[in-house]
Amino acid sequence: MINIGPETLDRTIKQLVDSGEASIEEAYAIFAGYRLVIEIDAEHLEREDGQIALVTLVSLASRVFHGGVYVEGCEAKPLLLPLPLGATIGDAIAACGGRTDEAPTDAPRIRIGSACARRVPFHIRVVFDGWRGGIVPADFADTLSDAARPPAMPLAPVLAASFAVAEAFEHVRAKNPTVGHFPAGMSLWTPHERNWLTATDGSPVLSILPEKLWLIGLGHVGQAYLWCLGLLPYEPSAPLQLVLQDTDAIGPSTPSTSILSSPSMVGHRKTREMATWAERRGFRTAIIERLFDAGFRVASTDPSVALCGLDNIPGRRALDKVGFGLVIEAGLGSRHDDFRSLRVHTLPGRRTADEIWKDAPATDEEHVPDEYKRLKAAGVLDQCGMTTLAGKAVGAAFVGCGAAAIAISELLRFLHGGGLSESIDLDLRAVDHLSAPPSTADMAAFNPGFVFARSSGLP
């Protein structure tokens, strides 16, 4: 029995309902048939960046491919990552929602490893090197998958995994025969450059990390920020210090888009569950459970950098009014036809927060999908429930994770002497058409505070 309501409907399944393709019951049945196989070769299983790609793929895909996410090539190896997912890679796969039993032979496949012959019509590989990450067809010859190369910057395999799950989802949804047949990716060091696959980007070894951060909003994007931060090579003696701000509890629909949420957390405060996760990772946390608005004032001892994952306009308009030296904000599309799009802003910039974020139109009955009107007529929803459900965003965890990797890379690039982007616009269905104009803000005097990265293991 499906519990139908504004706080219970799976946000990714909602795409089929809002587009008019299926009723809610039909949409859940369609998603129950989505299966995915992830394969990893022995060399990459023993690399930290290979394991990052694997656990990120499983975590994201398990929220979309409800028929099962199967992992092939998983041997009893130690987990090399600092995430609190268990002692072995098998523990981590299970914790992230994956399976290691016999995989179906006809399901789409994502490979971590060197080029190989295609086994099914949709068979792609994730590739990453330095600050570059993306996807290629399984039989595509490349130089990014060499197991002898130095480990990639941790967010490059995260980005590649996000692109890969997006591509696999597009395959099962659209049945487009060209999906999965072309490379797609980007450099997190030079996001404006399009030759990410064939040319080195001059990126440095990751040696400096942020000391303190303020995270505003702990839902879809906010939890993806934490996932990405958790993969960075912090020394245990110099842990990341976090302020975590949110007012909401985890609801039944939250796990569909939020990478660190599980059904067991439903009803619990986001701040407290995320603080528990962060502290298990080894970070230090403080929590704030009040709405973020222009009434806040950042003290000299507070983090001077904020990562914003808010989905409300009043909060976003306050971002440049409270005293942060740098704000990096990631926003996502929310409709059935644009939920794969993302935009990252940095503040200060050419425009103020008031100029960037205008009032959003309210949902009126004329724009309510027919399925919600049918549920109202059947007495399942009342008028308020109908319009509230119609106004809830469509979302997918792979979009938020990609946005978080890009946003945090902006800060890492700044710490390593590179420039900020004014904004980054990207649609995961057309990665090669991203826009990333450089920021013109004078940040020469701004010191956000930093610590040195772990000298061994990940660079």
QUIDADA-V463449 format. One record per helix or strand of 3 or more residues. SS is the DSSP state (A for helix, B for strand). FROM is the first residue (numbers start at 1). LEN is the number of residues. If there is no record, write none. Layout:
ss->(SS;SS)
from->(FROM;FROM)
len->(LEN;LEN)
This chain:
ss->(A;A;B;A;A;B;A;B;B;B;A;B;B;B;A;A;B;A;A;A;B;B;A;B;B;A;A;A;A;A;B;A;B)
from->(14;24;35;42;48;68;89;108;123;132;154;184;208;212;220;236;241;254;263;270;284;305;313;326;341;353;365;370;383;397;423;431;450)
len->(5;9;6;4;14;5;7;5;7;6;21;4;3;5;11;3;5;3;3;12;5;4;5;7;7;4;3;8;9;19;5;3;4)
